[in-house]
Amino acid sequence: MEQQQKEMELANGKVNLNYEICPTYPVQGEIFKGFEALVTNILGDLPLCLLDGYIGVDWHTVVNNLEASFKSLGKEVRFVSVDQALLPTSSIETMVQPFLGGDDPIFGTKTSLSLVDFFDGDRLKSLIYNGSAQQIVVYGCGAALCSSTAPIVYIDLPKNIIQKRMRAGLVRNLGAQRLQDNKQTYKRFYFVDWVVLNKHKKALLPHISIMADQQESDTISWMYGDTLRKTLKQMSQSFFRVRPWFEPGVWGGQWLKNHLPGLDQEVPNYAWSFEMIVPENGLVLTDGGNQLEISFDQLMYQESENVLGKAYRRFGDEFPIRFDFLDTYEGGNLSIQCHPRTAYIRENFGESFTQDETYYIVDCEEDAKVYLGFQDNIEPKRFKQALEQSFEKNEALNIEDYVQKFPAEKHGLYLIPNGTVHASGKNNLVLEISATPYIFTFKMYDWVRPDLEGNPRPLNIDRAFDNLDFSRKGQAVIDTLISKPVQQVLDEQSSVIHLPTHPEHFYTVDRYEFDDRVNILTHGQCHVLMLVEGESIELTTANGSKHVFNFVETFAIPAAAHGYSLRNLGQKKAKVVVAFVKDEACLNQ
């Protein structure tokens, strides 16, 4: 009876039984649990330990638990907060101000600062002075700056947990004495705090003795640094899938909520699923029943050349491609928007490459549309005046007088190079295949609606008009911005459909379709994949690693894997999207 119910739900499009909300990767060693085990096995006999970590770590809870564990062993330990060596708050605020965009409510410029710039060097050195026989534990963001020889325990934290704690009023910016508006806190995270902390973590990674995860409030998971580094090496030669996470939005829909098990049903909608975005996602490592999550960027800091292959020379430790879902099923239209041109994003925001996107339609209703490019008779001055009047008077605008609208076609690919006006209409499940930058959206028209808190959503009309390409209009949109598939038959049961992207896109997209199996070579590129039709597939890499992936799960094959095979485990044809950097784009800046 239960199986019949599941089959009915599946047939009615209500649930995908096999999507893993929390995918894991087997660790090459052991994961341990608990503060007491950490103290007993590692910290108990160290005269000095540096307890460093990422912003958002609940240091109060960590220190209280460690103190109790030391006390149970009869150890007297002095805990010293590295925050004592921070520069005065006023000095820090003055130092970071040039990177925060002035009055701009959303955008800033990625900082050139380093974490050490936030501290008084002499006071840092004084923290580890020991005038007694007590052990010393220096803790907090930047603790490892106190000494170049003491063992380092590093506590990491996933970005979605940081933001959850931020919204609960539990996280302040580096060196800040007071809480700010969440949007301003996030802006400083993105342009300042995360930049300096990532640089610091990258430098520490080869030297970390213990890597820990503190997202559970009452305990801690940890592993030896050598185990972590060995696992990252293994992962860089086989495959990986990050832990996705999900966010509601004013235009959000119901497809993800209805199809993916384990999602909170009390949330009104899900607008986004962050399927694979280096700055946001984590990798969950597992050892039996114990799990530990690390940030995706740790893999790139250690193994970027293995992961990216040919593209390493251009992108270094930046993972260039992202996959995310935009769900507008029973929701609303996205804002009419565009993204910055390459020179603009470099000069104004400090990013090394821009937000070139594509929309791949995984599912849609018959009435679903995609807004893309301008009408042939577009007059930029008149369009801007209409947008400004709509915003000032809070009046709806007939956007189709200016912007073209096309029927959304399942498995169609719509090309959105920088400067292109675009939006997804309602009743789409869009797989956004894109360059990694992800927050630089210049909204021009947002259908006269407030945000989830009831406040007006900010628009960026002037920035948009600094970047819009008005030559993308009329027939040129159909000719150049809607991908024209080219099929190549591989054998009697498989084929590859090439979905050409725009010349400005540095990545390209293929779709493999097969009844039984297909073999694919990486040709020195990292492949990012998703099963966009079918039930499940079995991956086998050249080194013998195997894993099963299900419908709409994203995963990656590093360049160093060299080759892999996909076997269809379902009853109908499997369709797998594969995105990778174009060979000719690997050396172009």
C-alpha positions in Angstrom: 0.0 0.0 0.0 2.8 2.4 0.9 4.6 1.7 -2.4 1.4 2.3 -4.3 1.0 5.7 -2.6 4.6 6.6 -3.5 4.0 5.7 -7.1 0.8 7.7 -7.2 2.6 10.7 -5.7 5.4 10.4 -8.2 3.0 10.1 -11.1 1.2 13.2 -9.9 4.4 15.1 -9.8 4.3 15.6 -6.0 7.6 14.0 -4.9 10.9 12.9 -6.2 11.7 9.9 -3.9 15.4 9.8 -4.3 16.8 13.4 -4.3 19.4 13.6 -1.5 19.1 16.8 0.6 22.4 16.0 2.3 24.7 14.1 0.0 28.0 12.8 1.6 31.4 11.7 0.5 33.4 9.0 2.4 36.3 10.4 4.4 39.7 8.9 4.0 40.1 8.2 7.7 38.0 8.9 10.8 35.6 11.6 11.9 35.3 12.1 15.7 32.5 13.6 17.8 32.5 15.7 20.9 34.5 18.2 22.9 35.7 15.7 25.4 37.2 13.5 22.8 39.0 16.5 21.3 40.5 17.5 24.7 41.4 13.9 25.7 43.1 13.0 22.5 44.6 16.2 21.3 44.5 19.3 23.4 45.2 17.9 26.9 49.0 18.1 26.8 49.6 21.1 24.5 51.1 24.2 26.3 49.6 26.4 23.6 46.8 25.8 21.1 45.4 28.2 18.5 41.6 27.7 18.1 40.8 29.6 14.9 37.7 29.6 12.8 35.2 31.3 10.5 32.8 34.1 11.3 29.6 32.9 12.9 31.2 30.2 15.1 29.5 30.3 18.5 32.7 30.8 20.5 30.9 31.1 23.8 29.5 27.6 23.5 32.8 26.2 22.2 34.8 27.7 25.1 32.3 26.6 27.8 32.3 23.0 26.5 36.1 22.9 26.3 36.5 24.4 29.8 34.2 21.7 31.2 36.2 18.9 29.3 39.5 20.3 30.6 38.1 20.5 34.1 37.0 16.9 34.0 40.6 15.9 33.3 41.9 18.1 36.2 43.6 20.5 33.8 43.8 24.3 34.5 43.7 26.1 31.2 43.6 29.8 30.4 41.3 30.8 27.5 42.2 34.0 25.7 40.0 35.7 23.1 41.9 37.0 20.1 39.4 39.8 19.9 41.4 41.5 22.6 44.0 42.3 19.9 41.5 43.8 17.4 42.0 47.4 16.4 39.4 49.8 17.8 36.0 49.4 16.1 36.2 53.0 14.8 39.5 52.2 13.1 38.1 49.0 11.5 35.0 50.9 10.3 37.2 53.5 8.7 39.4 50.9 7.1 36.6 48.9 5.5 34.5 51.9 4.4 36.1 52.2 1.0 34.9 48.7 0.1 31.2 49.1 1.1 29.9 51.2 -1.7 28.9 54.3 0.2 25.1 54.7 0.2 24.6 51.8 -2.2 22.2 49.4 -0.4 23.4 46.3 -2.1 26.9 46.5 -3.8 30.4 47.2 -2.7 33.9 46.2 -3.9 35.9 43.1 -2.9 38.5 44.2 -0.4 42.2 44.1 -0.8 42.7 43.8 3.0 44.0 40.8 4.8 42.8 39.5 8.2 46.0 40.7 9.9 45.1 44.3 9.0 42.2 44.1 11.6 44.7 43.5 14.5 47.3 45.3 16.5 50.5 43.2 15.9 52.1 43.9 19.3 48.9 42.9 21.1 48.6 39.7 19.1 52.1 38.6 20.3 51.3 39.5 23.9 48.3 37.2 23.9 50.5 34.0 24.1 52.8 35.3 26.8 52.6 32.7 29.6 53.7 33.9 33.0 52.6 30.6 34.7 52.5 26.9 34.0 48.9 27.1 32.7 48.0 25.9 29.2 46.8 28.6 26.9 44.1 28.3 24.3 43.8 31.4 22.1 40.4 31.4 20.3 38.5 33.4 17.7 38.7 34.4 14.1 42.4 35.1 13.5 43.8 33.1 16.5 46.4 31.5 14.3 48.0 34.9 13.7 49.4 34.7 17.2 52.0 32.1 16.4 53.6 30.3 13.5 54.5 27.1 15.4 51.6 26.2 17.7 49.1 23.6 16.6 46.0 24.9 14.9 42.4 23.7 15.4 40.2 25.3 12.8 36.4 25.5 13.1 34.5 25.9 9.9 30.8 26.8 9.4 28.5 26.5 6.3 27.4 29.8 4.8 23.7 29.0 5.2 24.2 28.4 8.9 26.1 31.7 9.2 23.1 33.5 7.5 20.6 31.7 9.7 22.5 32.9 12.8 22.8 36.3 11.3 19.0 36.5 10.9 18.6 35.4 14.5 20.9 38.3 15.6 23.7 36.1 16.7 26.5 37.2 14.3 28.2 40.5 13.9 30.8 41.6 11.3 34.5 41.3 12.1 35.4 43.8 14.8 31.9 45.3 15.0 30.4 46.1 18.4 26.8 46.2 17.3 24.4 44.4 15.1 23.4 46.0 11.8 20.5 45.5 9.4 20.8 42.0 7.9 21.3 43.3 4.4 24.2 45.6 5.5 25.7 42.7 7.5 25.6 40.4 4.5 27.0 43.1 2.2 30.1 43.4 4.5 30.3 39.7 4.7 30.5 39.4 0.9 32.8 42.2 0.1 35.1 42.3 3.2 34.7 39.6 5.9 34.5 36.5 3.7 37.3 37.8 1.5 39.8 38.2 4.3 38.7 35.0 6.1 38.9 32.9 3.0 42.4 34.2 2.3 43.3 33.3 5.9 41.8 29.9 5.7 43.6 29.1 2.4 46.9 30.0 4.0 46.2 27.8 7.0 44.9 24.8 5.2 48.3 23.0 4.7 49.1 23.5 8.4 45.8 22.8 10.2 46.1 20.0 12.8 42.4 19.6 13.4 39.4 20.6 11.2 36.1 20.9 13.0 32.5 21.7 12.2 30.3 23.6 14.8 26.9 23.8 13.1 25.4 21.6 15.8 24.9 23.7 18.9 25.6 21.1 21.6 28.6 19.2 20.1 31.4 19.3 17.6 32.6 17.1 14.8 36.3 17.0 14.0 39.0 15.2 12.0 42.8 15.3 11.7 44.2 17.7 9.1 46.0 14.9 7.3 42.7 13.1 6.9 41.1 16.2 5.5 43.9 16.8 3.0 43.9 13.1 1.9 40.2 13.2 1.4 40.4 16.4 -0.7 43.1 14.7 -2.9 40.8 11.7 -3.4 37.8 13.8 -4.2 39.8 15.9 -6.8 40.4 12.7 -8.8 36.9 11.2 -8.7 33.7 13.2 -8.2 31.9 15.4 -5.7 28.5 16.8 -5.0 28.0 19.7 -2.6 25.1 20.0 -0.1 22.4 22.1 -1.7 20.4 24.7 0.2 17.2 26.4 -0.4 15.8 30.0 0.0 12.3 31.5 -0.3 11.7 34.7 -2.4 8.9 37.0 -3.4 8.5 35.3 -6.8 9.3 31.8 -5.4 7.3 28.7 -6.5 6.2 25.3 -5.4 8.0 22.8 -7.7 10.9 22.2 -5.3 8.7 22.1 -2.3 6.4 19.5 -4.0 9.1 17.3 -5.4 12.1 17.2 -3.1 11.7 15.2 0.2 12.9 16.7 3.4 12.2 20.4 2.7 10.5 22.5 5.3 6.8 22.6 4.2 6.1 25.6 6.5 8.1 27.9 4.2 5.7 29.7 1.8 7.8 28.9 -1.3 11.3 28.1 -2.5 12.7 30.6 -5.0 16.3 29.3 -5.2 18.1 26.0 -4.7 21.9 26.6 -4.5 23.0 23.4 -6.2 26.6 24.2 -6.7 28.0 27.7 -5.9 31.5 27.7 -4.5 31.1 30.7 -2.2 28.0 29.3 -0.6 27.9 25.5 -0.6 29.7 22.9 1.6 30.9 19.4 1.2 29.7 16.9 3.7 32.2 14.2 4.7 31.0 11.0 6.4 32.5 8.2 8.5 29.8 5.7 9.5 27.3 7.8 11.5 29.6 10.8 12.0 29.5 13.7 9.5 31.5 16.8 9.1 30.9 19.7 6.7 33.7 21.7 5.1 33.4 24.7 2.8 33.5 23.9 -1.0 36.4 26.4 -1.4 38.7 24.1 0.7 38.7 21.7 -2.2 39.7 24.5 -4.5 42.4 25.9 -2.2 44.2 22.5 -2.1 43.3 20.8 -5.4 42.3 23.5 -7.9 44.6 22.3 -10.6 43.3 18.7 -10.4 39.7 20.0 -10.4 40.0 22.5 -13.2 42.7 21.1 -15.5 43.1 23.3 -18.5 41.0 26.1 -16.9 43.3 26.3 -13.9 45.6 28.8 -15.6 42.7 31.3 -16.1 40.7 30.7 -12.9 43.2 29.6 -10.3 41.3 28.5 -7.2 38.0 30.1 -8.3 35.5 27.5 -9.5 34.1 29.1 -12.6 30.6 27.5 -13.2 27.6 27.5 -10.9 24.3 25.6 -11.1 21.2 26.8 -9.2 17.4 26.4 -9.6 15.0 29.3 -10.0 11.5 28.0 -9.1 8.5 30.1 -10.3 5.9 27.3 -10.4 2.7 28.9 -9.1 4.9 31.8 -8.2 5.7 35.0 -10.0 7.9 36.5 -12.7 11.5 37.4 -11.8 12.4 41.1 -12.0 13.4 42.5 -15.4 17.1 42.6 -15.0 20.6 42.5 -16.5 24.1 41.7 -15.3 27.3 43.8 -15.5 29.8 43.8 -18.3 33.2 42.4 -17.6 35.0 45.7 -17.4 32.3 47.1 -15.2 32.3 44.2 -12.7 36.1 44.4 -12.4 36.2 48.2 -11.9 33.2 48.6 -9.6 33.0 45.4 -7.6 36.5 43.8 -7.8 35.3 40.5 -9.4 37.7 38.9 -11.9 34.9 37.7 -14.3 31.3 38.5 -14.8 27.8 37.0 -14.4 27.2 35.4 -17.9 24.1 33.2 -17.5 21.9 30.7 -19.3 18.4 29.4 -18.5 18.0 25.7 -19.0 14.3 24.8 -18.7 14.0 21.6 -16.7 10.2 21.8 -16.4 7.5 24.2 -17.3 3.7 24.7 -17.7 2.2 25.4 -21.1 1.8 29.1 -20.3 5.4 29.6 -19.1 7.5 32.4 -20.7 11.0 33.7 -20.8 11.7 37.4 -21.1 14.7 38.0 -23.3 16.1 40.9 -25.3 14.5 44.0 -26.5 11.7 44.7 -29.0 13.0 45.8 -32.4 11.7 49.4 -31.9 13.4 49.9 -28.5 14.2 53.5 -27.6 16.6 53.5 -24.6 15.7 57.0 -23.4 11.9 56.3 -23.5 12.4 52.9 -21.8 14.4 54.5 -19.0 11.8 57.2 -18.5 9.0 54.6 -18.3 11.0 52.6 -15.7 11.7 55.6 -13.5 8.1 56.8 -13.7 6.8 53.3 -12.8 9.1 53.2 -9.7 8.4 56.7 -8.5 4.6 56.4 -8.9 4.4 52.7 -7.9 2.6 52.0 -11.2 2.6 48.9 -13.2 4.3 49.0 -16.6 3.5 47.1 -19.8 7.0 45.7 -20.0 6.3 43.8 -23.3 6.2 47.2 -25.0 10.0 47.1 -24.5 11.1 43.5 -23.8 10.5 40.4 -25.9 8.7 37.4 -24.4 9.1 33.8 -25.7 7.4 30.5 -24.9 9.5 28.5 -22.4 10.4 25.1 -24.0 11.3 22.1 -21.8 15.0 21.4 -22.4 15.5 24.6 -24.2 18.6 26.8 -23.4 18.2 30.6 -23.4 21.4 32.6 -23.5 22.0 35.6 -21.3 25.4 37.1 -21.8 26.2 40.1 -19.7 24.3 43.2 -20.6 21.2 41.3 -21.8 17.8 42.2 -20.5 16.0 39.1 -19.2 13.8 37.4 -16.6 12.1 34.1 -16.1 8.3 34.1 -16.2 6.1 32.2 -13.8 5.6 28.4 -14.0 9.2 27.6 -14.9 11.7 25.4 -13.1 14.9 27.0 -14.5 18.3 25.4 -14.1 20.5 28.5 -14.2 23.9 27.5 -15.7 26.1 30.4 -15.2 29.5 31.9 -14.4 30.0 31.8 -10.6 29.4 35.5 -9.6 25.8 35.5 -8.3 24.7 38.7 -6.5 25.2 41.3 -9.3 21.7 41.6 -10.6 20.6 45.1 -11.8 16.8 45.1 -11.4 14.9 47.6 -13.6 11.3 46.6 -13.1 9.9 44.3 -10.3 6.2 44.3 -11.1 5.4 46.8 -8.3 5.7 44.3 -5.5 7.3 44.5 -2.0 9.9 42.0 -0.6 8.9 39.3 1.9 9.1 41.8 4.8 6.7 44.1 3.0 9.4 46.7 2.1 10.0 48.2 -1.4 12.6 46.2 -3.4 15.5 48.4 -4.5 16.0 48.9 -8.2 19.3 49.6 -10.0 18.0 51.4 -13.1 21.1 53.6 -13.5 23.6 50.7 -13.2 21.5 48.7 -15.6 21.6 51.4 -18.2 25.4 51.6 -17.8 25.5 47.9 -18.9 22.6 47.2 -21.2 23.3 46.1 -24.8 20.5 47.5 -26.9 21.7 45.7 -30.0 20.2 42.5 -28.6 16.8 43.2 -30.0 14.3 41.9 -32.5 15.3 39.0 -34.8 18.9 39.1 -33.4 17.6 37.7 -30.1 16.1 34.7 -31.9 19.2 34.2 -33.9 21.8 34.6 -31.2 20.2 34.2 -27.7 18.2 31.0 -28.1 20.5 28.0 -28.5 20.2 25.9 -31.6 20.8 22.2 -30.7 23.1 20.1 -32.8 22.8 16.3 -32.4 25.6 13.8 -32.8 24.6 10.1 -32.7 27.2 8.1 -30.7 25.7 4.6 -31.1 22.4 2.9 -31.5 21.3 3.8 -27.9 23.0 7.1 -27.2 23.7 10.6 -28.6 25.1 13.9 -27.5 23.2 17.2 -28.2 25.5 20.2 -28.3 23.7 23.4 -27.0 25.9 26.2 -28.3 26.3 29.2 -26.0 27.0 32.8 -26.9 30.6 33.8 -27.9 30.8 35.8 -24.7 30.1 32.7 -22.6 33.4 31.1 -21.5 31.5 27.8 -20.9 29.5 25.5 -23.2 26.7 23.0 -22.6 26.1 19.5 -23.9 23.2 17.0 -23.2 23.8 13.3 -23.3 20.8 11.1 -24.0 21.1 7.3 -23.6 19.0 4.2 -22.9 21.8 2.1 -21.4 25.1 3.9 -20.9 27.5 6.4 -22.2 31.3 6.9 -21.8 32.6 10.5 -21.6 36.2 11.9 -21.5 36.9 15.1 -19.6 39.6 16.2 -22.1 41.3 18.1 -19.3 38.2 20.0 -18.2 36.0 19.8 -15.1 32.4 18.7 -16.0 29.4 19.9 -14.0 26.4 17.6 -14.5 22.7 17.2 -13.8 20.2 14.4 -14.6 17.5 16.5 -16.2 15.3 13.6 -17.3 15.1 10.1 -16.1 15.1 8.4 -12.6 18.7 7.8 -11.7 22.2 7.0 -13.1 25.2 5.2 -11.9 28.5 7.0 -12.2 31.8 5.1 -12.6 35.0 7.1 -12.8 38.3 6.0 -14.4 39.8 5.2 -11.0 36.8 2.9 -10.1 34.8 5.3 -7.9 31.1 4.6 -8.2 28.0 6.6 -7.1 24.3 6.8 -7.9 22.8 10.2 -8.8 19.1 10.9 -9.0 16.9 13.2 -11.0 17.9 16.9 -10.7 20.9 16.2 -8.5 24.0 18.2 -9.5 27.5 16.7 -9.3 31.0 17.4 -10.8 33.7 15.3 -12.3 37.2 16.9 -11.9 39.5 17.2 -14.9 41.9 14.8 -13.2 39.4 12.0 -13.3 40.1 11.9 -17.1 37.0 9.9 -18.0 33.8 8.4 -16.6 30.8 6.3 -17.6 27.1 6.9 -16.8 24.7 4.0 -16.7 20.9 4.5 -16.9 19.2 2.8 -13.9 15.7 3.9 -14.9 13.1 2.7 -17.3 13.1 5.6 -19.7 15.8 7.5 -21.6 18.3 9.4 -19.4 19.1 13.0 -20.2 22.2 14.5 -18.6 23.3 18.1 -19.0 27.1 18.7 -18.9 28.7 22.1 -18.7 32.4 22.9 -18.9 34.8 25.7 -19.9 35.4 26.1 -23.6 39.0 25.1 -24.5 39.6 28.5 -26.3 38.4 30.3 -23.1 41.0 28.7 -20.8 43.7 31.3 -21.6 41.5 34.3 -22.3 41.0 36.9 -19.6 
